[in-house]
Amino acid sequence: MSDNGLPSDDRTIELLVLRAAEGLSVEGERALGDWGDCDAMDEAAAVLAVGLACDGGLEPMPASVHDAMDGIIRRGWESEAGEPAADHDHAPIARIEPKPVTTNGAGDRGRLSLLGIGGWLATAACLALFVIAQSPDRVATVSERLAVLESKPGIVRTAWLGLDDAGLGEAPHAYDSELTGEVVWDPETNEGYMVFEGLEENDPGLLQYQLWIFDADRPTGQLPRFGEGILSQRPVDGGVFDSVAGRVIVPIDAKLPVGKAAVFAITVEAPGGVVVSDRDIVTLALVD
């Protein structure tokens, strides 16, 4: 077996996917040869079965999963052609809506049918395993890393608020142009991502955005000029970043461990960021 536990040839991968989805005939099992003991695709099917057992079934494909899959396919086209894929070379992935759970008794394994599911989770799982097999050393994109984090249990997701919505002002900030998006945060690992749409583009030579994380486990009262309670603490620097038009995904770079994130706030700062902010807050996200 290869180091990642998956074969490198398309035919063997296809057989493993079909075995996990519907089962194989005796001839198909024989064709797997030494790869007959590979259970990576079977484990993917089991994960799907658990996810589909939840009440209400699956949610529609998350935007981050859609973008990650779309990017994977585009890079595949580019690597084969040796040049960037033109728009007409690849049609964007449709946002697949979930279908009812079905089972399939084909084959002697009686597995849940991945092909019968037809939802985004099946597509994403098989595509991810295929990419792992073909490109074991490829570095995942930020969209792909976000998609993986979104699938973990126990993550925190909280939407960005305008200053008026958060009770910090009577109107949105000048750089909050119909801002939407959210923070996705894993309290166990301190990994997280900020997702924005509508955050004003900045000139990095003039100003940059900076994230501050207010931690409910850290002391308060250190900066009383900013009020009482948690806003009077010295927050954790979450990193400096820039914004561009369209959807932006920014990894969170917490400079200190965060025990219990309570508030994520974005400020406008001089290029390179600051150690202590004057708190020109553009937007913030509150954790329940």
Secondary structure, DSSP 4 states (H G I P E B T S, - for coil): --TTSS-SSHHHHHHHHHHHHT---HHHHHHHGGGGG--HHHHHHHHHHHHHTSTT-PPPPPHHHHHHHHHHHHHHHHHHHTSPPPGGG-PPPP-PPP----B---TTT--B-HHHH-SHHHHHHHHHHHHHHH-TTPPPPHHHHHHHHHTSTT-EEEE-B-TTTTTS-SS--TTEEEEEEEEEEETTTTEEEEEEEEEPP--TTT-EEEEEEEETTS---SSGGG-SGGGGS-PEEEEEE---SSEEEEE---SS--SSEEEEEEEEESTT--SS----EEEEEE--
